[in-house]
């Protein structure tokens, strides 16, 4: 919409950007679900 209204160019942010955004959304959702069950998420190192 802003492209038509303001004449801005489309910029492809790349796959990495969208995957990071998706992971962040999933993490927030999982934390919310865990809190509803009186659980706490503990971050771990990446899978080897």
C-alpha positions in Angstrom: 0.0 0.0 0.0 2.8 2.4 0.8 4.2 1.8 -2.6 1.2 3.3 -4.3 0.5 6.0 -1.7 4.1 7.3 -1.1 5.9 6.0 -4.3 8.4 4.0 -2.3 10.3 1.2 -4.0 9.8 -2.5 -3.0 12.7 -3.9 -1.1 13.0 -7.7 -0.7 14.2 -8.3 2.9 15.3 -11.8 2.1 14.5 -15.3 3.5 16.7 -14.9 6.6 14.7 -11.8 7.7 11.4 -13.6 7.4 12.7 -16.8 9.1 14.1 -14.8 12.0 10.8 -12.9 12.3 8.9 -16.3 12.3 11.2 -17.7 15.0 10.7 -14.7 17.2 6.9 -15.0 16.8 7.0 -18.7 17.6 9.2 -18.1 20.7 6.8 -15.4 22.0 3.8 -17.6 21.4 5.5 -20.6 23.1 6.4 -18.4 26.1 2.8 -17.3 26.4 1.5 -20.9 26.2 4.1 -22.0 28.8 3.1 -19.2 31.2 -0.5 -20.2 30.9 0.5 -23.7 32.2 2.8 -22.2 34.9 5.9 -23.4 33.1 9.0 -21.5 32.2 11.1 -21.9 29.1 14.9 -22.2 29.5 17.0 -21.2 26.5 19.5 -23.8 25.3 22.4 -23.8 22.9 21.7 -24.5 19.2 21.3 -28.1 18.1 24.6 -29.5 17.0 
